[in-house]
Amino acid sequence: MHFSQYFLLVILGLFSFKVTINGKNFVLILIFIMTSSGLSEFAQIYLSARDASYIDWFYDIGGGISGFIVFSGINKLCYKK
């Protein structure tokens, strides 16, 4: 679930904001994903109904990276310059 959530989040974000695909934007998106998912997992430490896990954090990051890679591949196929 975590993987698919961040996978779709990154694809929709890149599509909505028309981000150019380059190394600098990849690093910025990776930092954003790591920070937002890390804060989410940290907040779950204090919730009795939820459980924080490093594994979930890694799935979040993996989903975001995969979403960026898939979006950049589709972008290159559809919009040849």
C-alpha positions in Angstrom: 0.0 0.0 0.0 2.8 2.4 0.9 4.6 1.8 -2.4 1.5 2.4 -4.6 0.5 5.5 -2.6 3.8 7.3 -3.2 4.1 5.9 -6.7 0.8 7.5 -7.7 1.6 10.7 -5.6 4.8 11.3 -7.5 3.3 10.6 -11.0 0.3 12.9 -10.3 2.6 15.6 -8.9 4.9 15.5 -11.8 2.0 15.5 -14.3 0.1 18.3 -12.5 3.0 20.7 -12.0 4.7 19.9 -15.4 8.1 19.3 -13.8 11.0 19.0 -16.2 12.8 15.7 -15.9 16.4 16.1 -14.9 18.8 15.1 -12.1 18.3 18.2 -10.0 14.5 17.7 -9.9 15.0 14.0 -9.1 17.1 14.9 -6.0 14.6 17.5 -4.9 11.7 15.1 -5.2 13.7 12.4 -3.4 14.4 14.7 -0.5 10.7 15.7 -0.4 9.6 12.1 -0.4 12.1 11.1 2.3 11.1 14.1 4.5 7.3 13.8 4.1 7.2 10.0 4.6 9.7 10.2 7.5 7.5 12.7 9.3 4.5 10.6 8.6 6.2 7.5 10.2 7.5 9.6 13.1 4.0 10.9 13.9 2.7 7.3 13.9 5.0 6.6 16.9 2.6 8.6 19.1 -0.7 7.1 17.7 -2.0 4.1 19.6 -3.9 2.8 16.5 -0.8 2.9 14.2 2.6 1.4 14.2 5.7 3.2 12.8 8.1 1.1 10.7 11.3 1.7 8.8 10.1 -0.9 6.3 7.1 1.3 5.5 9.5 4.3 5.0 11.6 2.4 2.6 8.5 1.3 0.6 7.4 5.0 0.4 10.8 6.0 -1.0 10.9 3.1 -3.4 7.4 3.9 -4.7 8.4 7.6 -5.2 11.6 6.6 -7.1 9.7 4.1 -9.2 7.0 6.7 -10.0 9.7 9.2 -11.1 11.4 6.6 -13.3 8.1 5.4 -14.9 7.0 9.0 -15.5 10.3 10.0 -17.1 10.1 7.0 -19.4 6.6 7.7 -20.4 7.5 11.4 -20.9 10.4 10.5 -23.2 8.2 8.2 -25.3 5.2 10.5 -25.6 7.0 13.9 -26.0 10.0 13.3 -28.2 11.9 16.6 -28.8 
